[in-house]
Amino acid sequence: FNSILQMDALFGHVTVGLVIHAPLACVLVRLDWYLLWELNPTLYEFQGMALG
């Protein structure tokens, strides 16, 4: 029973961690892309060609 409780606590902790970190990761990724586009226009042009 104790091990089940520990697993449940661990699972809950991981779930909460993911819920908190997922939006944060999305924001950081978007910020990275924004900075890349701002600092490197050629990359933007390259992506435009790649996307068609």
PEJO-V825473 format. One record per residue. N is the residue number from 1. RES is the residue in one small letter. SS is DSSP state (@ for helix, = for strand, . for the rest). Layout:
{{N RES SS} {N RES SS}}
This chain:
{{1 f .} {2 n @} {3 s @} {4 i @} {5 l @} {6 q @} {7 m @} {8 d @} {9 a @} {10 l @} {11 f @} {12 g @} {13 h @} {14 v @} {15 t @} {16 v @} {17 g @} {18 l @} {19 v @} {20 i @} {21 h @} {22 a @} {23 p @} {24 l @} {25 a @} {26 c @} {27 v @} {28 l @} {29 v @} {30 r @} {31 l @} {32 d @} {33 w @} {34 y @} {35 l @} {36 l @} {37 w @} {38 e @} {39 l @} {40 n .} {41 p @} {42 t @} {43 l @} {44 y @} {45 e @} {46 f @} {47 q @} {48 g @} {49 m @} {50 a @} {51 l @} {52 g .}}
